[in-house]
Amino acid sequence: MENNTLHALQSEVEFYRQNQNAVEDEIRTLISDNQKLSHQVGMLLKERLNNARQANGKDEDVSKELDELRNQLSLLTKERDSLHVLWQTSEKTINALETELETYQSYEKRGQQQNTTEERRELELKLETALTDYIELEKKYNELVTKHTALENDLKNKDKEIASYKERGKEAEKEFKDVTKSLEEHRINFAVEKKNNEDLKAQLAVAEALQLYDVVSDQKNEAYKTIQELTREIAHLKHIQFNIKHEIETTCRKEMDEIKEKYNEKVSDMLHHIRNLDSELVEKGLLLNKTLRENKVLQAANDNYLKQQKNDLRSVDPKLALAEQRLEAMFQELVASERRNIQLVCEKQCLAVDMQRVQDVHTRETKRRDWEEKLLRTQCEELKLQVEHLQKSLDETHEMVNKLQNMLSSRTELSLKMVSTKEEELVELNKHLENQMELSKKWKESYLEMTEKMKKKLEDLQKENEDLRAKFKIACTDSPEESAS
């Protein structure tokens, strides 16, 4: 039973390992994809800020940055298409994506009417829910990791036990080699001492050596048997699969059927034996009754004969000898019948003792069979409980895997939504940049026009200033001439 439980645990551990590796690979791939997407979104945000800061730069730099943004957008679209291809395998995810697209389109129609602050709040709420879901997934993943480590520790302990058994086998082989060496030395010494010692001592030494050799050979055979059994158990542990429940049920049923058959056979044999004993007792009882009746008849005949003998003694003397002879014969027959009666009583007592002993053995056998049947039933119930517990744990793991897949699919859908929203924001940024470029061009044109107008005004003012200076000089030259005259 312990081997069966070990096989069951080994198969369950291998199943949990396979599921754990598959889940870990899926989680790692999805985490790496999410990290890439988040990194790309962060880079796009940084580039948007840089573009907003460097909007007053040159037109060529802006065109280069726009080309880079377009290339990054094309890369993001390619990655999004690859993610769609990966997740288009299941019909459930396709339906979920269609429903999400419909809700998202309705959300876009509503979002055109709402403010950008409300959209940011909704995005923050979605991010918080995604983070809480991710924390719960991490907790569940850690629990699975702890269970996996515990099972691995159990496997390591079993491997250590197997290694210890192998070391014991090696030690037994070493002891066998040492014993063989000592046997060879004893043989050499025995050959040397055989000439000096007597034949009896030599025979005793040979007998002891043979006994030692038999003991060592038995130990060696036992060690080889243990090693072979351990190797067989290891191979059996490797080849056992998920049909433990069916095998246990079939074996238990077969054992119960065999035990019932053996028990029924033994009970039938015991009943047949008891019937034979009863028939013998009945026959011997009939014989006893017959002998008792014969004894009574003989005693009555003897009494009658004694009465007749007394009467005959009084009447006839010569008939005394014959009567005495008959009396002696009758007395001997009486003694023989009494002996036979005693023997029959002894046989009856022996038969009663045998009957009691057989009944005791029968009761013991029935009690032992009942106890074995109860023990087997309890073991079957325990095995069924273990199988149910393992089935429940398997169902829980499958549910956890399904939940993880659903959460990861929702996570990817959220990331796709984020990418689509960021693409829309980039389109809006491009429009804003184009508007700013047009405004900057208009501002430059207006600036050039204003500078030309200002230059014209300056030239006019300079001309007026020169005219005024010339007039002032003329006025200054005219004033001293008038004072001189």
Sequence and secondary structure as in RCSB ss.txt:
>XXXX:A:sequence
MENNTLHALQSEVEFYRQNQNAVEDEIRTLISDNQKLSHQVGMLLKERLNNARQANGKDEDVSKELDELRNQLSL
LTKERDSLHVLWQTSEKTINALETELETYQSYEKRGQQQNTTEERRELELKLETALTDYIELEKKYNELVTKHTA
LENDLKNKDKEIASYKERGKEAEKEFKDVTKSLEEHRINFAVEKKNNEDLKAQLAVAEALQLYDVVSDQKNEAYK
TIQELTREIAHLKHIQFNIKHEIETTCRKEMDEIKEKYNEKVSDMLHHIRNLDSELVEKGLLLNKTLRENKVLQA
ANDNYLKQQKNDLRSVDPKLALAEQRLEAMFQELVASERRNIQLVCEKQCLAVDMQRVQDVHTRETKRRDWEEKL
LRTQCEELKLQVEHLQKSLDETHEMVNKLQNMLSSRTELSLKMVSTKEEELVELNKHLENQMELSKKWKESYLEM
TEKMKKKLEDLQKENEDLRAKFKIACTDSPEESAS
>XXXX:A:secstr
 HHHHHHHHHHHHHHHHHHHHHHHHHHHHHHHHHHHHHHHHHHHHHHHHHHHHTTTS HHHHHHHHHHHHHHHHH
HHHHHHHHHHHHTSSHHHHHHHHHHHHHHHHHHHHHHHS HHHHHHHHHHHHHHHHHHHHHHHHHHHHHHHHHHH
HHHHHHHHHHHHHHHHHHHHHHHHHHHHHHHHHHHHHHHHHHHTTTS HHHHHHHHHHHHHHHHHHHHHHHHHHH
HHHHHHHHHHHHHH  S HHHHHHHHHHHHHHHHHHHHHHHHHHHHHHHHHHHHHHHHHHHHHHHHHHHHHHHHH
HHHHHHHHHHHHHHH STTHHHHHHHHHHHHHHHHHHHHHHHHHHHHHHHHHHHHHHHHHHHHHHHHHHHHHHHH
HHHHHHHHHHHHHHHHHHHHHHHHHHHHHHHHHHHHHHHHHHHHHHHHHHHHHHHHHHHHHHHHHHHHHHHHHHH
HHHHHHHHHHHHHHHHHHHHHHHHHHHHHHHHHH 
